[in-house]
Amino acid sequence: MNRKSAGKISKRLADDLSEATAEYMRLQRLEMEIIMEAPSGIPMPDGVVRIMQAGKVVRAAFEEYQKAVKRYRDFLDKGIIPEDLAGE
């Protein structure tokens, strides 16, 4: 692998990590907004469902964030090129 392709892969992985981080943070804020909508702190039954659904979405976003971190670190630390970027 030459420097140009290594730089391209590194940038792509860094961009993916940045996007995953931003999405995770956005969804965390949204989840907090949903939680704060219950003025008494005790949400109505449909509010509980919304909070649970938001939590699932946040957990999925966190998993994507963790995957992006691992891909980036594996490339930087170990030189492992993700299969989907091997041709770049």
Contacts in CASP RR format, 6 or more apart in sequence:
PFRMAT RR
TARGET T0000
AUTHOR 0000-0000-0000
METHOD contacts of the structure
MODEL  1
MNRKSAGKISKRLADDLSEATAEYMRLQRLEMEIIMEAPSGIPMPDGVVR
IMQAGKVVRAAFEEYQKAVKRYRDFLDKGIIPEDLAGE
1 9 0 8 1.000
1 81 0 8 1.000
5 88 0 8 1.000
8 88 0 8 1.000
9 75 0 8 1.000
9 81 0 8 1.000
9 85 0 8 1.000
9 88 0 8 1.000
10 75 0 8 1.000
10 76 0 8 1.000
12 85 0 8 1.000
12 88 0 8 1.000
13 68 0 8 1.000
13 71 0 8 1.000
13 72 0 8 1.000
13 75 0 8 1.000
13 82 0 8 1.000
13 85 0 8 1.000
14 72 0 8 1.000
16 68 0 8 1.000
16 71 0 8 1.000
16 72 0 8 1.000
17 65 0 8 1.000
17 68 0 8 1.000
17 69 0 8 1.000
17 71 0 8 1.000
17 72 0 8 1.000
19 68 0 8 1.000
20 61 0 8 1.000
20 64 0 8 1.000
20 65 0 8 1.000
20 67 0 8 1.000
20 68 0 8 1.000
20 69 0 8 1.000
21 65 0 8 1.000
21 68 0 8 1.000
23 61 0 8 1.000
23 64 0 8 1.000
23 65 0 8 1.000
24 58 0 8 1.000
24 61 0 8 1.000
24 62 0 8 1.000
24 64 0 8 1.000
24 65 0 8 1.000
27 54 0 8 1.000
27 57 0 8 1.000
27 58 0 8 1.000
27 61 0 8 1.000
28 58 0 8 1.000
30 54 0 8 1.000
31 51 0 8 1.000
31 54 0 8 1.000
31 55 0 8 1.000
31 57 0 8 1.000
31 58 0 8 1.000
34 47 0 8 1.000
34 50 0 8 1.000
34 51 0 8 1.000
34 54 0 8 1.000
35 43 0 8 1.000
35 51 0 8 1.000
35 54 0 8 1.000
37 43 0 8 1.000
37 47 0 8 1.000
38 44 0 8 1.000
38 47 0 8 1.000
43 50 0 8 1.000
43 51 0 8 1.000
71 82 0 8 1.000
74 80 0 8 1.000
74 82 0 8 1.000
75 81 0 8 1.000
75 82 0 8 1.000
END
